[in-house]
Amino acid sequence: FRENHALTTCVALLLGMTQEVHSMFNFRGFRWARAMIHAIQEVNNRLDILPNITLGYHIYDTCFTTSKTVEGTLAYLTGQNETMPNFRCSAGAPLVAVIGAGGSTLTIASSRIVGLYYFPEVGYASSCSVLSDKYQFPSFLRTIPNDNHQSLAMAELVRHFGWVWIGTIAADDDYGKYGIKYFKQNVEKSGICIAFSETIPKIFSREKILAVVEAIKESTANIIVVYSSDIDLSPLMEEIANSNITGKTWIASEAWVTSALIAKPEYFSFLGGTIGFGVRRGDIPGLKDFLLDVHPDNAASDDLTIEFWQTAFNCTWPNSTVPYNTDFRINVTGRESGVHPVSDQLCTGKEKLEDIKNTYLDVSELRITYNVYKAVFTVAHALNNLDTCVEGNGPFPKNSCLMYYLKNVKFTTFDNELVKIDDNGDVYASYDIINWQLNETGEISFVKIGIYNDTKDGHEMKIYNNDSIFWNTPTLKSMPKSIKKYFMYLTDARECFPCPDDYCSNTLKNECVLKEVEFLAYDEALGTTLVAVSLFGACIVLSVTIVYRIHRDTAVVKANDRGLSFLIQLSLVITLLTSFLFVGKPKEWSCQIRQVTLALGFSLCLSCILGKTIALLLTYRGSKLNAAEKHDHISMQSFHQKLLVLISMIIEVCICTAYLTCIPPYVYKNMEFQNVKIILECNEGSIEFLCTMFGFDVFLAVLCFITAFIARKLPDNFNEAKFITFGMLVFFIVWISFVPAYLSTRGKFKVVVEIFAILASSFGLLGCIFLPKRYIILLKPERNTEEIISGKATTNDNSAPSTSASCTSEVTNSTLSSMVLDE
């Protein structure tokens, strides 16, 4: 500190020093912290920047978690651990700015808080594009380029090498999601297809990691773009190493392209040849010596230094209260590698940092570290401009605002790089294109093979020499191919190609998207309505059955075989409930039983009706005979009626069995009529068997109509044949109308038409056959007697319909009773 300093101000650094999940000390994060201190000391030692102001600092460990980031931000703003956001309870130096945090998701959390106070925050590693939104983050700036530039650069790289079939993997955070989204938007414009798109879980889940590994294994794509931090990516790479996946070329984002956590020699067999984009690097003068100048004796109250020392040398500092990083203790001396248990050995203080080999002392690839350095000088230059502003000549009449000077800062670094913040708080984008190669010592080296820069006219990308690139292919020099097998190439594999059957092209004709699947679902209004009507009809039939059961010994119920009446009611319940088999997603079993169930239901119904109408026909014929002829007249007993029903059902069952055995129905994806939809429907298999099955029902229906139509002229008070005739007319009208309506519709509406025909015909038969009898049973019980039914008595009630079982006086009572009453 200089003696002439009149004022001390404070900046805060938010970074991840330890990873909370694994309690692992982050040497890279500690290097960032030391780089900030080094930059602050450089500012304080210079006479041309802030000559009368001393910069101080607070360091907060975010542990790479949002909760710790918010906690640290509030602690810095309020000056206390028990935070009260509206109050500053500290007598320390005035606050200036926040530098950090160590990732996009963390910065989003902290910037939302400091933005409420319009308090400056300068990011060094937070590249997510959403942070450029000044409405959400009005006080955020950064010294790392916006990820939109990197996504565009990745897309340009893929196009440059002619790859058209790629996979993508992104971390489940803002950095990964926004970055990969913008990348996809750019490549899809060029007709490049995404083979798979997977997400790395933020909270470790081996099951989800293995699912990503399986997707990589199964895909034919040889190019994989990964947007993730090194910490999030590390578990995936461990599983890939265990799975022995090779032959893939990885495209790395800047967050892991030079990370020692990923760039391990043992990973080179599958990660060799990785190409990625690194932000501009810089060799910071004096940093290596400053990094070596750290010792717990010089920082007795600095817990971070003690923790660093204990972890680096796998020992315990005497009388230290700093807890161990008990999990994932790594021996970083270079002599061994792997996970080691906690050591009980005490630190002597004579350990030498020069002897260790870890990320902390690796200054060969200072990229994010260089951004930390630039972030400190950005704040310093803005403060200097504010401090040197002459009162009355600044942008504000009475007061000054540091944010104004931060947004307009402009300075040149030690290596002549111009740092200038634009209106969105972003800087000029410049990337090195890096290729992973193995050097003579067996370590992975990051070889610069090109550059990508913003220009006034857009951007430019240069690949220096394709021959200098190491490829993860058998020859090591031949560029990998990543194509879909059915692509049709005309000009460098960028012409149109057909989409798979289940896909169609989007409106831009640059991507195959999954077709919409259409079927009549239960949860849509039409399906729900039809099912409700079906249930309502079944309930009505059951109510009729209950009435018949209660009044089973009355004349109307016993007339013309009450057993057949119960069978008709059962068949109507079956036909009404078959609607459920037509609604919902078609399955193999539902396709096979729905038409068969409907045919059997109608066969039972119509054969029972036929038994009734034949009995009425014979009664009508008997009424026309004289006394001598009646002696030889054939009547139809209840046994004969049931035998007719049994024979009819056996015939129908045989037809249905042959149908299901020979050529059964199956689920069919109909894509003939619409290009953008798959109509999921049932293919009825053999049309011949289907027509035979329902043709037998039509045959029964015709017989029912003919016999009922002839018997309608029975001169009775109640003639059931008339109502059966009306019921059969309704049945024929419905199904004759069904045929043209069914053939003229497509998709799920074909099913709707068939369900409507089923319901209409079932309700028609129900109303015409049972409604008149129910009327007599419930509303005219005085007519429900054997005397009136048998014709022994008459009624003067003209409002009631005739009973169905009586004949005229020309038929003897004994004959009538034996013919029509179910004794």
Secondary structure, DSSP 4 states (H G I P E B T S, - for coil): --TT--EEEEEEEEE-SEETTTTEE-HHHHHHHHHHHHHHHHHHH-SSS-TTEEEEEEEEE-TT-HHHHHHHHHHHHHSSSS--TT-----SPPEEEEEE-SSHHHHHHHHHHHHHTT--EEESS---GGGG-TTT-TTEEESS--HHHHHHHHHHHHHHTT--EEEEEEESSHHHHHHHHHHHHHHHTTT-EEEEEEEE-SS--HHHHHHHHHHHHH----EEEEE--HHHHHHHHHHHHHHT--S-EEEE-TTTTT-TTT--GGGHHHHTT-EEEEEPP---TTHHHHHH---GGG-TT-HHHHHHHHHHHT-B-TT--PPP--SSEE--SSS--SEEPPP-PBP-S---GGG--SGGG--TT-SHHHHHHHHHHHHHHHHHHHHTPPTTSSSSSS---HHHHHHT-EEE-TT--EEE--TTS----EEEEEEEEE-TTS-EEEEEEEEEEEETTEEEEEES-GGG---SSTTSSSPP----TT---SSTT-S--PPPTTEEE-TTSS-EEEPEEE---TTSHHHHHHHHHHHHHHHHHHHHHHHHHHTTTSHHHHBT-HHHHHHHHHHHHHHHHTHHHHSSS--HHHHHHHHHHHHHHHHHHHHHHHHHHHHHHHHHHHHTS-HHHHTT-----HHHHHHHHHHHHHHHHHHHHHHHHHS--EEEEE-SS-SSEEEEEEE-S-HHHHHHHHHHHHHHHHHHHHHHHHHTT---SS-HHHHHHHHHHHHHHHHHHHHHHHHT--THHHHHHHHHHHHHHHHHHHHHHHHHHHHHHHH-GGG-SHHHHHTSS----TTSPPPSS---TTS-HHHHHHHHB--
